[in-house]
């Protein structure tokens, strides 16, 4: 782990494909079996480097982008630890009595590896009320944080892992992970083994799998490569409307113009389209995953949902993943988050997600102005008498996913829409005070788009953390 002090800005690690910081460590061997995905069940095994005596392994708890301790530990079942390999002696284990996400395993002398097998139920989690069902009979969107154990007290960027995926007959996978020796986006076949990466990058790379899948190249003149990967319940749903493809191409082009950089080696928009699933999405560095009812942007309601989600999560590659509040730049998924800067992380992404949606052609300007007017009207709520926007960010981990009853008094995730209004006002102030010579776009390029050490242009993925004072200086 490399830490370079730059004022309050800290370079906290790399997500490079070569498992940066993991040299000399034996790689975890992860095998994910999706054969029973239509039954909402995932089987997983890991060969975990270990030693004789006491070993401890964690299940991810504080997962980037969720802003709460939402690892679905209640869905982790069938846990068995064995000495050496899959035919080794069964080892006794016990869950930590304070940290329920940690498992203690005693191994015999001379042990160099522990074989772990377990199942994950892909159903809504009582522990994480924001987690929705992302599996249907014909497709699955898998967050890899659901299916891994990792060594306790070790930065996840220093833990190498090699993953293999086994699929139901006829299924394919799409992911930002790449096979050894290739950076080409592909619909991967059964039993694909991916390039060894850090555990951090693995969990930052969800897997879309399905029976009916198709890839679309986006903005082919722009490098690095951008791909739209879609899996649906039926083949007909893969025929995307020209309006959607035009907007998606426009999104990549407009983001490139805005940030003047890319902090990824390639980018995959992963979309699961199913009428049987609830909408959901989560940002990642080199991809984002989306669960939508359909991608028919000729339907006004679907267009609003799709046009709101896809640009927002894409902006997060710069705002939230590469540039990240220092309280969210944790070395592993055991350290609690400090969510105080979510009005930047989510508010700025909300603002630029809406701006790019218009520039790319998802919405007309008057539609967006109507949404802004609606948001201005909606902030006049009774709960503002006692809770400000900052507190909705500070308390995000206890507010996300709560019941909508009494929302106007309790308030919830106001740092999204009201955060966007803050950044709209900042944009207006910059334009006013500079006589129209500058705008928030200059901040976006200089703060979110700049490479470590200064300047603009592309760089590899990483985490470049900031504090409040850094935002003010920018």
C-alpha positions in Angstrom: 0.0 0.0 0.0 1.4 3.3 -1.1 0.5 6.5 0.7 1.6 9.9 -0.8 0.7 13.0 1.1 -0.6 15.8 -1.0 -2.2 18.3 1.3 -5.2 16.4 2.6 -5.2 14.2 -0.5 -4.0 10.6 -0.1 -3.2 8.1 -2.8 -4.5 5.0 -1.1 -4.0 2.2 -3.6 -4.1 0.7 -7.1 -6.6 -1.6 -8.7 -4.4 -2.7 -11.5 -5.0 -6.0 -13.3 -1.7 -7.4 -12.1 -2.9 -7.5 -8.5 -0.8 -4.5 -7.4 0.7 -4.8 -4.0 0.1 -8.6 -3.9 3.5 -9.7 -5.2 4.8 -12.7 -3.4 1.4 -13.8 -2.0 -0.2 -17.0 -3.2 -3.4 -16.2 -5.0 -6.8 -17.3 -3.6 -8.5 -19.7 -6.1 -12.2 -18.8 -6.3 -14.7 -21.0 -8.2 -18.2 -19.7 -8.6 -20.8 -22.2 -9.7 -24.0 -20.5 -11.2 -25.6 -23.8 -12.2 -28.4 -23.2 -9.8 -28.8 -19.5 -10.5 -32.4 -20.0 -11.8 -33.1 -21.3 -8.2 -31.5 -18.1 -6.7 -28.6 -20.2 -5.3 -24.9 -19.8 -5.9 -22.2 -22.4 -4.9 -18.7 -21.2 -4.3 -15.4 -22.6 -3.2 -12.1 -20.9 -2.3 -8.6 -22.2 -1.7 -7.4 -19.8 0.9 -3.7 -19.5 1.8 -3.4 -20.4 5.4 -1.0 -21.7 8.2 -1.1 -24.1 11.0 -2.9 -22.7 14.1 -5.4 -19.9 14.2 -6.7 -18.4 10.9 -9.4 -15.8 10.5 -11.4 -14.9 7.4 -13.9 -12.1 6.8 -17.1 -11.9 4.7 -17.4 -8.4 3.1 -19.5 -6.1 5.3 -19.0 -2.4 4.4 -19.2 -2.6 0.6 -18.2 0.4 -1.6 -21.3 2.1 -3.1 -23.8 0.8 -0.6 -22.9 3.3 2.1 -23.9 0.9 4.9 -22.8 -2.4 6.5 -24.9 -4.4 4.1 -23.0 -7.5 3.2 -25.8 -10.2 3.1 -24.3 -12.3 5.8 -27.7 -13.9 6.5 -27.6 -15.4 3.0 -24.2 -17.1 3.5 -25.0 -20.8 4.1 -23.5 -24.3 4.1 -20.1 -23.2 5.3 -17.4 -26.0 5.5 -13.7 -25.5 6.0 -11.2 -28.3 5.1 -7.5 -28.7 5.6 -5.5 -28.6 2.3 -8.0 -29.4 -0.4 -11.6 -30.4 -1.1 -10.9 -33.9 0.2 -9.1 -32.8 3.3 -10.2 -33.2 6.9 -13.1 -31.0 8.0 -11.9 -28.2 10.3 -13.9 -26.8 13.2 -14.8 -23.2 12.9 -16.5 -20.6 15.0 -18.0 -17.2 14.2 -16.6 -14.3 16.2 -19.0 -13.3 19.0 -18.6 -9.6 18.4 -17.9 -9.4 14.7 -20.4 -11.7 13.1 -18.8 -11.3 9.7 -15.6 -13.0 10.9 -14.8 -16.8 11.1 -12.0 -18.4 13.1 -10.6 -21.6 11.9 -8.0 -23.8 13.7 -5.7 -25.7 11.2 -3.2 -28.5 11.9 0.5 -27.9 11.9 2.0 -27.7 8.4 -1.2 -26.4 6.8 -0.6 -24.1 3.8 -4.1 -23.8 2.5 -7.7 -24.1 3.7 -10.4 -25.2 1.3 -13.7 -23.4 2.0 -17.0 -24.3 0.4 -20.3 -22.5 0.9 -23.6 -21.4 -0.7 -25.0 -18.0 -1.1 -28.8 -17.4 -1.3 -29.5 -14.7 -3.9 -32.7 -13.5 -2.3 -33.5 -10.2 -0.5 -31.4 -9.9 2.7 -32.8 -9.0 6.1 -29.4 -7.6 7.0 -29.5 -5.2 3.9 -32.9 -3.8 3.2 -31.6 -2.1 0.0 -30.6 -5.4 -1.6 -33.0 -6.5 -4.3 -33.4 -9.8 -6.0 -31.2 -9.8 -9.1 -31.7 -13.3 -10.4 -34.4 -14.7 -12.7 -34.8 -18.0 -14.5 -32.8 -16.7 -17.5 -30.2 -14.3 -16.1 -28.2 -13.2 -13.0 -26.4 -10.1 -11.9 -23.9 -11.2 -9.3 -22.0 -8.8 -7.0 -18.8 -10.7 -6.2 -18.8 -9.3 -2.7 -21.6 -11.8 -2.1 -19.4 -14.8 -2.8 -15.9 -14.2 -1.2 -14.1 -14.7 2.0 -10.8 -12.9 2.5 -8.0 -13.0 5.1 -8.7 -10.8 8.1 -6.6 -7.7 8.8 -5.1 -7.6 5.3 -5.7 -4.8 2.8 -7.8 -6.3 0.0 -5.6 -4.6 -2.6 -2.8 -6.8 -1.4 -4.7 -10.1 -1.8 -4.5 -11.7 -5.2 -7.3 -13.9 -6.5 -7.9 -16.0 -9.6 -11.6 -16.6 -10.3 -13.3 -19.2 -12.5 -17.0 -19.2 -13.3 -19.2 -22.3 -14.1 -22.5 -21.6 -15.8 -25.8 -23.3 -16.6 -25.8 -24.9 -20.1 -26.1 -22.3 -22.8 -25.3 -19.3 -20.6 -22.7 -16.6 -21.1 -21.0 -14.0 -18.9 -20.1 -10.4 -19.3 -17.8 -8.6 -16.9 -15.0 -6.0 -16.7 -12.7 -8.9 -15.7 -10.6 -10.2 -18.6 -9.1 -13.5 -19.5 -5.2 -13.8 -19.4 -3.5 -12.2 -22.4 -6.5 -10.2 -23.6 -8.2 -6.9 -23.0 -11.0 -7.6 -25.5 -14.6 -7.5 -24.2 -16.3 -10.8 -24.8 -19.3 -12.9 -23.9 -17.4 -15.6 -22.0 -18.3 -19.3 -22.2 -18.6 -21.9 -19.5 -15.7 -22.5 -17.1 -13.8 -19.3 -17.9 -10.9 -18.5 -15.7 -10.1 -14.8 -15.5 -6.8 -13.0 -15.1 -5.5 -12.8 -11.5 -6.4 -9.5 -9.9 -6.5 -8.1 -6.4 -9.4 -9.0 -4.2 -10.3 -5.3 -4.4 -10.6 -5.3 -8.2 -12.4 -8.6 -8.2 -15.2 -7.3 -5.9 -15.2 -4.1 -8.0 -16.1 -6.2 -11.1 -19.6 -7.7 -11.0 -20.6 -10.5 -13.3 -23.6 -10.5 -15.6 -24.7 -13.9 -16.8 -27.6 -15.2 -18.8 -29.1 -17.3 -21.5 -29.9 -14.5 -23.9 -27.0 -11.9 -24.1 -25.6 -9.5 -26.6 -22.8 -6.9 -26.7 -22.8 -3.5 -28.4 -19.7 -1.5 -29.0 -20.1 2.2 -28.0 -18.4 5.3 -29.5 -15.8 3.2 -31.3 -13.6 6.2 -32.1 -12.9 6.7 -28.3 -10.2 4.7 -26.4 -10.3 2.9 -24.1 -13.0 0.6 -25.3 -16.6 1.0 -24.0 -19.2 -1.8 -24.3 -22.9 -2.2 -23.5 -23.5 -5.8 -22.4 -27.2 -6.8 -22.1 -28.8 -10.0 -20.9 -32.5 -10.5 -21.0 -35.2 -13.0 -20.3 -35.9 -13.5 -24.0 -34.0 -12.9 -27.3 -36.4 -10.3 -28.6 -35.5 -8.0 -25.7 -31.9 -7.7 -27.0 -33.0 -5.7 -30.0 -32.3 -2.2 -28.7 -34.0 0.8 -30.1 -31.8 3.2 -32.2 -32.7 6.0 -29.7 -31.2 4.2 -26.8 -28.0 3.3 -28.7 -27.7 6.9 -29.9 -28.0 8.1 -26.3 -25.5 5.5 -25.0 -22.9 6.5 -27.6 -23.6 10.2 -26.8 -23.1 9.4 -23.1 -19.5 8.1 -23.6 -18.7 11.0 -25.9 -20.1 13.6 -23.6 -18.4 12.2 -20.5 -15.1 12.1 -22.4 -15.5 15.8 -23.3 -16.5 16.7 -19.7 -13.8 14.9 -17.7 -11.1 14.9 -20.4 -9.8 11.6 -19.1 -10.7 8.0 -18.4 -9.4 6.2 -15.2 -10.0 2.7 -16.4 -8.5 0.3 -18.9 -11.9 -0.4 -20.5 -15.6 0.1 -19.4 -18.6 -2.3 -19.5 -22.2 -1.1 -19.0 -23.7 -4.4 -17.6 -27.5 -4.4 -18.0 -29.9 -7.2 -16.9 -33.4 -6.6 -18.4 -36.2 -8.5 -16.8 -39.8 -7.8 -16.1 -39.5 -10.2 -13.1 -36.9 -8.1 -11.2 -37.0 -4.8 -9.3 -34.8 -2.0 -10.6 -31.4 -1.6 -9.1 -27.9 -0.4 -9.9 -24.4 -0.1 -8.4 -21.3 1.7 -9.5 -17.9 0.3 -10.1 -14.6 1.6 -11.5 -14.5 -0.2 -14.9 -18.2 -1.1 -15.1 -21.6 -0.5 -13.6 -24.4 -3.0 -13.1 -28.0 -2.2 -13.8 -31.2 -4.2 -13.3 -34.1 -2.7 -15.3 -37.5 -3.9 -16.4 -36.7 -3.1 -20.0 -34.6 -0.8 -22.2 -37.5 0.5 -24.3 -36.8 4.2 -24.2 -39.9 4.9 -26.3 -41.8 4.3 -23.1 -41.7 7.5 -21.1 -41.5 5.8 -17.7 -38.8 3.4 -18.8 -36.9 6.2 -20.5 -36.9 8.2 -17.3 -35.6 5.3 -15.2 -32.9 4.2 -17.7 -31.8 7.7 -18.4 -31.6 8.4 -14.7 -29.6 5.3 -13.8 -27.0 4.7 -16.6 -25.4 8.2 -16.6 -25.4 8.5 -12.8 -23.5 5.3 -12.2 -21.1 6.0 -15.1 -20.2 9.4 -13.6 -19.3 7.4 -10.4 -16.3 6.0 -12.2 -14.7 9.4 -11.8 -16.8 10.7 -8.8 -16.8 8.1 -6.1 -14.4 5.4 -7.4 -11.3 7.2 -8.7 -11.8 10.3 -6.6 -13.3 9.1 -3.3 -14.0 10.8 0.1 -11.3 9.8 2.5 -13.8 8.3 4.9 -14.9 5.8 2.2 -11.4 4.9 1.0 -11.0 2.0 3.5 -8.3 -0.7 3.1 -10.8 -3.6 3.4 -14.5 -4.2 4.0 -14.4 -4.5 7.7 -13.6 -0.8 8.6 -16.8 1.3 9.0 -17.4 4.1 6.5 -17.6 7.8 7.3 -20.3 9.0 5.0 -20.1 12.8 5.7 -19.1 13.7 2.1 -21.9 11.8 0.4 -23.3 15.2 -0.8 -20.2 15.3 -3.0 -20.0 11.5 -3.8 -23.7 11.2 -4.6 -24.8 14.8 -5.0 -22.2 15.7 -7.6 -22.8 12.3 -9.4 -26.5 13.1 -9.4 -26.0 16.5 -10.8 -23.7 15.4 -13.6 -25.7 12.3 -14.3 -28.6 14.6 -15.1 -26.5 17.0 -17.1 -25.0 14.2 -19.2 -28.4 12.6 -19.7 -29.5 15.8 -21.4 -26.2 16.3 -23.3 -26.3 12.7 -24.5 -29.9 12.8 -25.6 -31.7 10.7 -23.0 -33.9 13.8 -22.1 -34.8 17.1 -23.6 -33.6 20.2 -21.7 -37.2 21.2 -20.7 -37.7 17.8 -19.2 -34.7 18.2 -17.0 -35.7 21.7 -16.0 -39.0 20.3 -14.9 -37.3 17.8 -12.7 -35.1 20.5 -11.1 -38.3 22.5 -10.4 -39.9 19.5 -8.8 -36.8 18.9 -6.6 -36.8 22.5 -5.5 -40.4 22.2 -4.5 -39.9 18.9 -2.7 -37.1 20.2 -0.3 -39.6 22.2 1.7 -40.4 19.3 4.1 -41.2 19.4 7.9 -38.1 17.3 8.6 -35.9 20.2 7.6 -36.8 21.8 10.9 -34.6 19.4 12.8 -32.3 17.6 10.2 -30.1 19.3 7.6 -28.7 17.7 4.5 -25.4 17.1 6.1 -27.1 14.8 8.7 -28.8 12.8 6.0 -25.2 12.0 4.8 -23.7 11.5 8.2 -26.5 9.0 9.1 -26.7 7.4 5.6 -26.0 3.9 7.0 -29.1 4.0 9.1 -31.3 5.9 6.7 -30.8 3.9 3.5 -33.6 1.4 2.8 -35.9 2.6 5.7 -39.7 2.5 5.2 -41.2 5.4 3.3 -43.7 6.1 6.1 -43.2 9.6 7.6 -40.5 10.3 5.1 -41.2 14.0 5.1 -40.5 14.1 8.8 -37.7 11.6 9.1 -36.1 12.4 5.7 -33.9 9.8 4.0 -31.3 10.2 1.2 -31.7 13.9 0.6 -28.0 14.2 -0.2 -28.8 12.9 -3.7 -31.4 15.4 -5.0 -30.6 18.2 -2.6 -26.9 17.6 -3.1 -27.5 18.0 -6.9 -29.1 21.4 -6.1 -26.1 22.4 -4.1 -23.9 21.7 -7.1 -26.3 23.5 -9.5 -25.9 26.6 -7.3 -22.1 26.2 -7.3 -22.2 26.0 -11.1 -24.3 29.2 -11.2 -21.9 31.0 -8.8 -18.8 30.0 -10.8 -20.4 31.3 -14.0 -21.6 34.5 -12.4 -18.3 35.3 -10.6 -16.1 34.5 -13.6 -18.2 36.5 -16.0 -19.1 33.3 -17.9 -15.5 32.3 -18.5 -15.6 29.3 -16.1 -18.2 26.7 -15.0 -18.5 23.6 -12.9 -17.2 21.7 -16.0 -13.8 23.1 -15.3 -13.9 21.8 -11.7 -15.1 18.4 -13.0 -12.1 18.1 -15.4 -9.6 19.5 -12.9 -10.8 17.7 -9.8 -12.3 14.4 -11.0 -10.5 14.1 -14.3 -7.0 15.0 -13.3 -4.4 12.4 -13.0 -2.4 11.8 -9.8 0.4 14.3 -9.8 -1.5 16.8 -12.0 -2.5 17.2 -15.6 -5.2 15.7 -17.6 -5.5 12.5 -19.7 -6.1 8.8 -19.2 -4.6 6.8 -16.4 -5.1 3.4 -14.9 -7.7 2.7 -12.2 -7.0 3.7 -8.7 -8.3 5.4 -5.6 -7.4 9.1 -5.1 -8.9 10.2 -1.9 -10.0 13.7 -0.8 -11.2 15.7 2.1 -13.5 18.7 2.4 -10.7 21.2 2.1 -9.6 19.6 -1.2 -13.0 20.1 -2.6 -12.9 23.8 -1.6 -9.5 24.3 -3.1 -10.7 22.6 -6.3 
